[in-house]
Amino acid sequence: MQLFVNTPGTYISQKGECFRFKQPDAVVDVSPIKLESIVISNKVLISSQAIALALEHNIDIVFMDKHGDPLGRIWFSKMGSTALIRRKQLKLSEDATGMQLVKDLIGQKLKNQIGFLKKLMHARPGREGHFEEALETIGDCLSYLLMVDGDVENNRDFILGLEGTAGRSYFRCIAGLLPQKYRFKERSRRPARDPFNAALNYCYGILYSLVEKACILAGLDPFVGILHTDNYNKKSMVFDLIEPFRIFAEQTVVYLFTGRKMKELYFNSVEGAVSLNTDGKPVVVEALNNHLDTKIRYRRRNVKRRHVLQHEAHRLANLLLSGEPGTKTRWLELKEI
């Protein structure tokens, strides 16, 4: 379980073999056996004993800013697995295996976008025309992506261009499905310029923390990426690996807005910058957690969406260790999202 602490003034301490969460109007004890991580996104105090208890049970503590982006984290000091994995990561942008991995990651992202738009279209008989342009554009980008050959280094800009073109068309289509007052012109990140993007950025931030943890546990270096290695001065592998899983955040936020579960009072706006407030964050977090805890069919098993992240990180680490895959190897293929 990933536990989110949003209430200002919460004090996290150790009581016996449990975490104690003391709030102004309640006290709750939680066994470390039940926790995978603790996410802190507001004015909270935590004792050194509680931190030590988390480290003993391999529970990472994540600190997030008001936009939902991870500010930092505390985790067990040893990375998983062997340094050989991280040495091989450095070579991925220069060989055929790296190119296949990028095509798998971005290709799955585009397939997810197409699948989600088709699902939304089938739920709206008579509005098929609204989806045609986006589906055609994303489909064309996917076709061009699959034809790319060579190494990532020489194709990075082209691939990122395809991804950007598909993304703009995808979000224009989604914007037109929202209630009128929540429609937006384009994606906005830091800062978000509208409620939809504020909620989406917050969900993406939560996913970043989950993907980073998956990398650490699998022995992958979060800072050594393939596609995004020259585009971010941060955790490049996290930006790579999150791509096929962004759909989990997008589905959550789209359903919240189209289901009219979001309210204007959930957001603060200062000089055009929009962010979730203390009323809105619990609504979004609960919806995302419920979505991540829902099981999907994955490699002939029913697996929670959140656990697919860890499984795929380990699969990537094993692929790097084996040294066997070539350009014809499919690494990631999610049939259901």
C-alpha positions in Angstrom: 0.0 0.0 0.0 1.2 3.5 -0.8 0.1 5.9 2.0 -0.4 9.6 1.2 -0.1 12.1 4.0 -1.9 15.3 3.0 -3.2 16.8 6.3 -1.1 19.7 7.5 0.2 19.3 11.1 0.4 15.5 10.9 3.2 14.0 13.1 4.7 10.6 12.0 6.5 8.7 14.7 7.2 5.1 15.8 5.0 3.4 18.4 6.2 -0.1 19.2 6.7 -1.8 15.8 4.2 0.4 14.0 4.1 3.9 12.5 1.9 6.3 14.4 0.2 9.1 12.4 -1.0 11.7 14.8 -3.3 14.4 13.3 -5.2 17.2 15.0 -8.3 15.1 15.3 -7.2 11.5 15.0 -4.4 9.0 15.8 -3.8 6.0 13.6 -1.2 3.2 13.9 -0.1 1.3 10.8 2.0 -1.8 10.5 5.1 -1.4 8.3 4.2 -4.8 6.8 1.2 -3.1 5.0 3.2 -0.3 3.5 5.3 0.0 0.3 5.9 3.8 0.5 4.8 6.9 2.4 4.2 10.0 0.3 4.2 13.4 2.0 2.7 16.3 0.2 2.1 18.9 2.8 3.4 20.4 6.1 4.2 17.2 8.0 6.7 16.3 10.8 8.4 12.9 10.9 10.7 11.5 13.6 14.1 9.9 13.0 12.7 6.7 14.6 9.9 6.6 12.0 12.5 7.1 9.2 14.7 4.3 10.6 11.6 2.0 10.8 10.9 2.7 7.1 14.5 2.0 6.1 14.4 -1.3 8.0 11.4 -2.5 6.0 12.5 -1.1 2.7 9.7 1.5 2.7 10.7 4.6 0.8 9.5 8.1 2.0 8.7 10.5 -0.9 8.3 14.2 -0.5 6.2 16.0 -3.2 5.7 19.6 -4.1 2.3 21.2 -4.6 2.2 20.2 -8.2 2.7 16.5 -7.4 6.3 16.3 -8.5 8.8 14.4 -6.3 11.1 16.8 -4.4 13.2 14.0 -2.9 13.0 10.7 -1.2 14.5 8.6 1.6 15.2 5.0 0.8 17.5 2.1 1.7 21.1 3.0 0.7 21.8 -0.1 -1.4 20.6 -0.3 -5.0 19.2 -3.6 -6.1 21.1 -6.2 -8.2 24.4 -5.8 -9.9 26.4 -2.8 -11.3 26.6 -4.7 -14.6 23.0 -3.6 -15.3 24.0 0.1 -15.0 27.1 -0.3 -17.2 24.9 -1.8 -19.9 22.4 1.0 -19.6 25.1 3.4 -20.8 25.4 1.6 -24.1 21.8 1.4 -25.0 21.5 4.6 -26.9 24.2 3.4 -29.3 23.0 -0.1 -30.2 20.1 -1.9 -31.8 18.7 -3.2 -28.5 18.4 0.4 -27.2 16.5 1.3 -30.4 14.1 -1.6 -30.0 13.5 -0.7 -26.3 12.6 2.9 -27.3 10.3 1.7 -30.1 8.6 -0.7 -27.6 8.2 2.1 -24.9 7.0 4.8 -27.2 5.1 2.4 -29.4 3.1 1.1 -26.4 2.4 4.6 -25.3 0.9 5.4 -28.7 -1.1 2.1 -28.8 -2.4 3.0 -25.3 -3.6 6.4 -26.6 -5.3 4.8 -29.6 -6.9 2.2 -27.4 -8.2 4.7 -24.9 -9.6 7.0 -27.5 -11.4 4.1 -29.1 -12.9 3.1 -25.8 -14.1 6.7 -25.2 -15.5 6.8 -28.8 -17.5 3.6 -28.4 -19.0 5.1 -25.2 -20.2 8.1 -27.3 -22.3 6.9 -30.2 -22.8 9.5 -32.9 -19.5 11.4 -32.0 -17.2 9.2 -34.0 -16.2 12.2 -36.1 -14.6 13.9 -33.1 -12.1 11.1 -32.8 -11.1 10.6 -36.5 -8.3 13.1 -36.8 -6.6 12.1 -33.6 -6.8 8.4 -34.3 -5.4 8.9 -37.8 -2.6 11.2 -36.6 -1.5 8.9 -33.8 -1.8 5.9 -36.1 0.5 7.6 -38.6 3.0 8.4 -35.9 3.0 4.8 -34.8 3.7 3.6 -38.3 6.6 6.0 -38.8 8.0 5.0 -35.4 8.0 1.3 -36.3 9.9 2.1 -39.5 12.8 3.9 -37.7 16.1 2.1 -38.1 19.6 2.6 -36.7 20.5 3.8 -33.2 18.7 6.1 -30.8 21.5 8.7 -30.9 20.9 9.5 -34.5 17.1 9.3 -34.4 16.3 11.0 -31.0 14.8 14.2 -32.4 12.7 12.4 -35.0 11.2 10.0 -32.4 10.6 12.9 -29.9 8.9 14.8 -32.8 6.6 11.9 -33.5 5.8 11.6 -29.8 5.0 15.3 -29.5 2.8 15.3 -32.6 0.8 12.3 -31.4 0.5 13.9 -27.9 -0.9 17.2 -29.2 -3.5 15.5 -31.2 -4.4 13.1 -28.4 -5.0 15.9 -25.8 -6.9 18.1 -28.3 -9.3 15.2 -28.7 -9.6 14.7 -24.9 -10.1 18.4 -24.3 -13.2 18.3 -26.5 -14.8 15.6 -24.3 -14.6 17.6 -21.0 -17.4 19.7 -19.6 -17.2 23.1 -21.3 -15.7 25.0 -18.3 -12.8 22.6 -18.0 -11.8 22.4 -21.7 -8.2 23.5 -22.3 -6.2 24.6 -25.4 -3.0 22.6 -24.8 -0.9 20.6 -22.3 0.7 22.8 -19.7 3.2 21.5 -17.2 5.0 23.8 -14.8 2.8 25.6 -14.1 -0.5 24.1 -15.1 -2.8 26.7 -16.6 -6.1 24.9 -16.1 -7.7 22.4 -13.6 -7.3 19.4 -16.0 -3.6 19.8 -16.4 -3.1 20.5 -12.7 -4.8 17.2 -11.8 -2.9 15.3 -14.6 0.4 16.7 -13.5 -0.2 15.7 -10.0 -1.0 12.1 -11.1 2.1 12.0 -13.3 4.1 13.1 -10.2 2.8 10.1 -8.3 3.7 7.8 -11.1 7.2 9.2 -11.4 7.8 8.2 -7.7 6.5 4.7 -8.4 8.6 4.3 -11.5 11.7 5.6 -9.7 11.2 3.1 -6.9 10.7 0.3 -9.5 14.0 1.2 -11.1 15.9 1.2 -7.8 14.5 -2.2 -6.7 15.3 -3.7 -10.1 18.9 -2.4 -10.1 18.4 0.2 -12.9 20.0 3.6 -12.6 17.2 6.2 -12.7 19.6 8.8 -14.1 20.9 6.8 -17.1 18.2 6.8 -19.8 18.0 5.9 -23.5 15.7 8.3 -25.4 15.6 11.2 -22.8 19.2 11.0 -21.9 20.0 14.4 -23.6 16.8 16.1 -22.9 16.5 16.0 -19.1 19.1 16.8 -16.5 17.3 14.6 -14.1 16.2 11.0 -13.9 16.3 10.0 -17.5 15.4 6.3 -17.1 12.3 7.3 -15.1 11.2 9.5 -18.0 11.8 6.6 -20.4 10.1 3.9 -18.4 7.1 5.9 -17.5 6.0 6.5 -21.1 3.7 3.4 -21.5 2.3 3.9 -18.0 1.2 7.5 -18.3 -2.1 6.1 -19.5 -2.9 5.2 -15.9 -2.9 8.8 -14.9 -4.7 9.9 -18.0 -7.5 7.5 -17.6 -7.9 8.5 -14.0 -8.1 12.2 -14.7 -10.3 11.9 -17.8 -12.9 9.8 -15.9 -12.8 12.2 -12.9 -13.7 15.2 -15.2 -16.1 13.5 -17.6 -17.8 11.9 -14.6 -18.2 15.4 -13.2 -16.5 14.5 -9.9 -14.2 17.5 -10.0 -15.2 20.8 -8.5 -13.8 24.3 -8.9 -13.2 24.5 -5.1 -10.6 21.7 -5.5 -8.2 24.1 -7.2 -6.2 27.3 -6.4 -5.3 29.8 -9.1 -2.6 32.4 -8.6 -1.5 34.6 -11.6 -2.8 32.0 -14.0 -1.0 29.1 -12.4 -3.5 26.4 -11.3 -2.8 23.7 -8.6 -4.8 21.2 -6.6 -5.5 22.3 -3.0 -5.9 20.3 0.2 -9.5 19.6 -0.8 -8.7 18.4 -4.3 -5.6 16.3 -3.6 -7.4 13.5 -1.6 -10.0 13.1 -4.4 -7.4 12.7 -7.1 -5.1 10.5 -5.0 -8.0 8.1 -4.1 -9.1 7.9 -7.7 -5.6 7.1 -8.9 -4.9 4.6 -6.1 -8.2 2.8 -6.9 -7.2 2.7 -10.6 -3.7 1.4 -9.8 -5.1 -1.3 -7.5 -7.5 -2.6 -10.1 -6.2 -5.9 -11.7 -5.6 -6.2 -15.4 -4.5 -9.2 -17.5 -0.7 -9.2 -17.6 1.4 -12.1 -19.0 -1.4 -14.7 -18.4 -2.1 -13.5 -14.8 -4.3 -11.0 -13.1 -2.0 -8.3 -11.7 -2.7 -4.9 -10.2 -1.7 -2.1 -12.5 0.8 -0.7 -9.9 2.6 -4.0 -9.8 3.0 -4.1 -13.6 5.5 -1.2 -13.2 7.8 -3.3 -11.0 7.4 -6.4 -13.2 8.5 -4.4 -16.3 11.4 -2.8 -14.5 12.7 -6.2 -13.5 12.1 -7.6 -17.0 14.2 -4.7 -18.4 17.0 -5.4 -15.9 17.0 -9.1 -16.8 17.1 -8.2 -20.5 20.2 -6.1 -19.9 21.9 -8.9 -17.9 21.2 -11.6 -20.4 22.7 -9.7 -23.3 20.6 -11.9 -25.7 17.8 -9.7 -27.1 18.2 -8.4 -30.6 16.1 -6.0 -32.7 13.3 -8.5 -33.2 12.7 -9.0 -29.5 9.5 -7.5 -28.1 10.2 -6.4 -24.6 6.9 -4.7 -23.5 3.5 -5.6 -24.8 0.5 -4.6 -22.7 -2.7 -6.1 -24.2 -5.0 -4.4 -21.7 -4.6 -1.1 -20.0 
